[in-house]
């Protein structure tokens, strides 16, 4: 239960007070509340947004050392999420993961983390000089995706690495699978370790009983939420929450100053303040409607021949302790489409833009910004896609999958051997070699299909033939690779 008046929006109110005071600005930004901006953009954005695109002047507080309305907004966020401390982030969950890991870890310390951790966690390892030990998440051999790590996997990893300082989880995943966070919390804290959770895809979990348990309610030491992904905040907005006394708040404050801009976008801060208010006061109703829309969409999509949508019935399968039903994972391989092809056709033929695609799936998000009309448009588009002939010349997904079949099942690449820490490899001298001939070399880059932003090869890892083949298969299917200097992955940077 919250203790504070969650209908309040102290930071948004402070911005409105500044605007209503009629202050003449002799400060940044140079467009002076829109008056100096070209009409082409100003007319589209609108004067109201530009009026609160301000700098941190008297009365508008300081994100990096808040004492006024931002501090009050942080306190309301902590109260709403059941945390002891909360912080607004304007560099996304990327900054949150970086600050969380940099705060918790010292150079040379070990952190246990899933192999399907976001690339922001890898960048935090490069900066912190910590050593990762990767845990294998549960692999779904039917959908060709990873879920979360199981409680038993965490237990075995702690047994093998008793020196680990912290356990880092990703829950929920991009596909909606949630870990047994409460069970893992009990285990991790019984071993005297820190539990850190990348809950970027769960900013809404705390506000509805039919969604997976939130990391704060499970007493994780720290977690990060991408408030923009599934709730009402603007893009790039996120929050970091801590529970209990295991996280050094002074060190966290100092670390956040490293990763946060000294000139934060105040419109984004206002959207975080108002998004928290909306979740705390209306979240139950809004999320109930979103869940109803998602369940209806999933039922109708599952009636389309050749289409499959995973759902709550998968709870209890390895790596799926709970499931966020607002995620619509549309498996299209039985239509002989890759997810990349299907996503492109949904956009170009039917005006429907999915959030992401992979080799066999298209992922769509249902939020409280959706309606019966938008869901109807999605279902109708998939129905038409399933009926129409596949474009001539497109790749056969079955032929692509055959490249990776091992004993009748699709083989995900194994976790590569780590020869050096990410920091050691990233900061070392390098040479460029043809990617196809790089087996046996130590990688100096982060190689990441994006979205979802989960690295396949990290700095310090030894490249093997299986990983080369896997990435070549993905590129054949149309994946977008992010991270390497050569974005086409014709060459790769390796240690000499």
N, C-alpha and C positions, 0 to 999 in steps of 0.2 A: 504494500500500500504506500502511495506517495504521501509525503508530509507537507509539501509546499503547494502553493496555488499554481497549478500547472496551466491555468489559462493566461498567465502573465507571459509577456514577451519583452523582457527588459532591454535587450539590445536593439531590436527593431524599433522599440519606442524611443530610444535615445537618438537613433537616426532620424526619426520623424520629428522629434523636438528640434533637432538642428535645422532641418528643412523649414519647419514652420516658424523658426525664429528670424528667418530672412537674412541670415548672415551673408556678408559679402566675402567670398573666398579669395584669399591671396596665398593659396597653398595648392599642392598637387591634389588630384591629377590636372593636367594642363587644359583639359576641355572645359573646366569650370562649370560642372553640373550640366554639361551638354551644350553650353553656349558656344564653345569653340569647336564643336565636332561638325564634320561635314553632314549636310542634311540627308545625304543618301543613307547613312547609317542611323543618324539620330531619328529620322522619321520612322524608321522601322522599329528601333528599340523602344522609343518613347521617352518622354521627359522624366517620368516618375522614376524609372530605373536609374537614369543618369544623375538625378538629384541626390541619390544616396550612394553614388559611386564616389566615395570620399576617402580622405586619409584619416589616420588616427590623431585627431586634434583634440583640444580640450572638450571633455564631456563624452568622447567616443571611445575612450579606454585604449588599452594596448594589449593586443592578442598575446604578445610574448611576456607580458608582466601585468596581467589584468588586476585591477583593483575596484572597478566600478561595474557597469552594466554587463561586460563580458564575464566577469567573475560571477555575477548573479545568474547569468545564463548558464554557465558551467554548473553551478549548484543545482539549478532546475533540471538540467540534463542528467546529472548523477542521481537525483531523486527519482526521475522518471524511469531510468534504467536499472535502479536498484544497485548502483555503484557507490563507492565512497568518494571517488573523484572522477570527473569527466572533463575532457578537453576538446575544443573545436579544432578541426583540421581543415586547412584550405589547400593542401597539396595531396588530397585524396588518402585512401587507405595505404597507399604506397608510403607516404610520410609516416603514417601510424605504425606500420610494420617495422619500418626502419628505426623509429624512435623507441618502440617497444623492445626490440632485440638489442639495440645499442645500449639501452638502459640496463637490461637484465644481464648482459654478457660482458666479460672482460676478454682481452686478447688471449687466445689459446684455450679458452674454455669450450666445452663441448655442449652442443644443443642437439637434441633428438627432434627430427622434423620429417613430415611426410615427403615423399619424392614429388608429390603433386602440389608442393608449396608454390605460391606465386613468386615471380621473379623479383619482386620487391624484397622478399626475404633473402634471396641470394645477394642482392645489392647490399643489404644490411650486414651480411657475413663478410663481404669484401671490405666494408668500412670498419667493422668491429674487430676483424682478425680472429673471429671465433671459428671453431671447427664444427662442421655439420656431420652428423651421422644420420643418414637417410633411412626412414622406415618405409617399407613397401605398403602402399594402400591396397585395399581389396580391389581386384580387377574384375570387371564385368565382361565375361567372354561373349555375351550375347549382344551387348550394346557397344563393345569396344571402347569402354571408358573406365577410368578409375573412380572409386568412391572414396571413403575415408579410411583411416587406419583403425583397426579394431583395438579393443581393450587388451586382448591377449598379445597383439603385436607390440603395444606400448610396454606391457609387462616384460616380455622377452627382451626388448631393447634396453630397458632399465637394468635387467639382470646382467646383460652383456656389457653395459657401459655405466657402471655405478658412479663414475666420476662426472656424469652429465650434470650440468648446472640447471638446465631447463628442458621442458618438453613444449614444442611448438606444434599446434594443431591447425588444420584448415577445416573449418566446419561452420556452415554448410559448404559443400563444393559448388562449383558453377552449375552442376546438374541437380542440386537440391538435396543431395544426401547429407545427413547429419551424423556426427559421431556420438558415441556414448560419453558426452562431455562430463556428466556427473560421475560416472564410474571411473573415468580417467582422472578426474580431479581428485577423487578419494585416494587412488593409487599413487598419483604423483606427489601429493602432499604428505602421504604416509612415508614416502621415501625422502622427504625433505627437499624436493625440487620445486621449481617455479612452473606454473602452467600458463602459457601464453597462447591466445587463440586469435587466428585470423578469421574473424566473423564478418568479413566484408560483405558477404552475401546474406547476412542475417540482421540488418538494422531494424527489422520489423518483428523479429521472433518474440521479443519480450512482451509484446502487446496483444497476444492472442493465445488462448490455451490450446488451440488445435494445431499450433505450429510447434516445431522442435524447441526444446528448452534452450533458453539463451545462455550465453557464457557467463553473464553476470549473475544470473539466478543459480548457476552451478558453482559459483564462487571461484571462477578462474581468476588468477592474479591480475591479468590484464587482457583486454581484447580490443579489437578494432572493428568498427562498423562503417561501411560505405553508405552513409545516410542518403546519398544521391541515387544509389542503384535501384532501390525498390520502394522508397518513400518520397516525401515531397520536397526534399532539398535540391539545390541546383547541382549541376555536374561539378565534380572535383571536391564536393563537400563530404566530410567524414567526421567521426568522433573516435576518441580513444578513452576507454574506461578502465579503472582499476578498482579492485576489491581487496580489502584487508591491508596489512601493513608490510607485506613482503617486498613491494616495489618502493624503491627510494624515490619519493616525490621530488626532492630537490634535484636529483640526477635526471629524473624524467623532464623536469622543467628546463634544465640546461640542454638536454638532448633535443627537445622540441624546438628550441631556438635555432639549432643547427639546421633543421629540416623545414622550418616554416619561414615564409617570406617575411621580411621586415616591412613590407608594404602589402599587407593582406587585402584581398578584395572584400570590402565591407558588405557588398550586396550578398556575397556568399555567406558571411557570418550571420546576416539577418535571416537568410533562408534556413540556416541550421536552427536558429532560435525558434522560428515559426514552425519548422518541420517537427521539432520536439514537442511544441505545444499541440500540434495537430495529432501526433501519435498518442500523447498522454491523455488528451481529452476526447478524441474521436476514433482512436486506433481500433478499438474492438469492433465498432460498427463498420468502419471502412474496410478492415481486413476480413470481416465476415462476408462482406459483399464480394471482395476479390476472390476469396476461397470458393464461394458459390459459383462465380463465373469460371474459375479455373477447373472446377470439378465438372461443370457442364461441358466445357470445351474438351476436356480429356475424354469424357464418355463418348462424345460425338466423334472425335478424331479416331478413337479406337474402333468405331464401326466402319471406318473407311478401309476397304480391302487394300492390303499391302502396307498399311500404316500402323504404327504401334507407339503408345505413349506410356512410359513407366509411371507408377503412382504409389499411393500409400500401401497397396498390397505387397510391395517389395520390402516393407519394413521387417526387419529380422534377418534379411539376407546379409552376407558379409559386407561390412562397411556401411550398412544403412540401418543405424539404430533408430533413426526417425527420418521423416521426409517432409520437405517444404512443398506442399502441393501447388503453390503459386508458380512454380517452375514447370513449364510445358516442354518436355523433351520429346520431340517428334522424330522417331526412328524411320528412315525412308529407304533403307538398304534393300528391302523387299520390293521396292519399286524400281530397283536397279539405278537409283540416283545416289551420288555422294551427297552428303549434307551440304557441301559447298555449292554443288549444282542446284539443289533444291532451294537453298536460300536465295541464290541469284535469280532463279525463275520466279519465286514468290515476290521478289521485289520488282523485277522488270515486267512481268506479265500481269501481276495482280495487285501491285501497289502495297504489298505487305512486307515490312522490314523486320526480320528476326534479329535477336540480340547477338547470336553467334551461330556458327556451324562447325562441325568436325567431319570426320570421314563418313560417318553413317547417320548423323543426327543434326537436327535443327533445334535450337533452343529459343523459346519465346517466354517472355515474362508477363505475368498478369499482376497488375498492381491496382491500387485504388484510383489510378488514373484511367482505368479501362471501364468499358460499358458493355451492355449486351450487343450493341451495334459493332463495336470493335472486335469482340470475340466472334460474332457472326461472320465478319469479313475474313478473319483468320481461318475459320473452319471451312468456309466456302472456297477459299483460295486453295487449301490443301485438297479438298474434294476435287477441284478442277485439275490440279496438278496430277492427282492419281489417275485421272481419266484420260488425259491427253497423252499423245505420243511423245516419247523422249526425243529431244532435238538430235538430228543426224550429226554424227561425228563426235558426240560426247563419249566420255570414258565409261566403260562398264564397271560398276562398283564391284561386281563379283570378280572381274578380272584383276582389279586393283587389290582386292582382299586376298586373292590367290597368291600374291607376292609374299604375303606375311603368314600364310597358313602353316602351322606346325602341329602335326598329329591331329588334324581335323579342327583345330581351333586357331583363332587369330592371335598372334604372338605380339604382345607389347615388348619393347626392348627392355632388357634387364637394367638395373641401376648400374651405371658405369663405375669402374674402380676409380677411387680418388687417390691421385698421386701426390697432390699438393693441396693446401687449403685454397679456397676461392681467392683470398687476398694475395697469397703468394703468387698464384698463377696470373691473376689479372694485372699485377704491378710488375711482372717480369718482362724482359725483352721477348719479342715474338718474331716469327716469320710467317709468311703466307704460303700455303700449299694447296693443291687441288683437293677439294673436299672428298672426292671419290677415292683419293689415294691417302687419306689422312689416318687410316687405321693404325693404332699403336702410338699415335702422337698425343701429347697432353694439350688439351684445349685451353685457349687463353681468352675465349669469349663466352657470352651467354647465348645459347641457341634456343629460341622460344617460338613455337607456333602461337600466333596471337589473333583473336582471343583463343583460349582463356588466359594466356600469359604464364603457362607452366613450362619451365625449362626442360628440354630433353637432354642437353649437355650443358654443364656448368664449368666455369673456369677451374682448372686443376684436375679435371676428370680425363681419363684415358679413353680416347675414341676407339670404338670397335666396329667391326664389319656389320654387326646386327643393327647398331644405331644408325650407321650410314644408310643401310637399306631401308630402315623404317622412315627416315626423313625423306629419302628419295621417293618412297611410296606416297607419303603425305604431300610432297610437292607435286607429284604427278596428279594427285586428286584435287589440287588447287589451294593448298594451305598457304597462308601468309606467314612468312618467317620474320620475326623481329629480333634484333640483337646483334647479329654479325655485321661487320663492316660491309661485306658483300651480301646484300639482302637477297640475292638469288642463290646464295650458297654454292657458287661455283668454286670459290676458294674459302678457306677458313684459317684463322690465326691460331697458331700453335706455338708452343715453346720450342726453341732451337734444339 
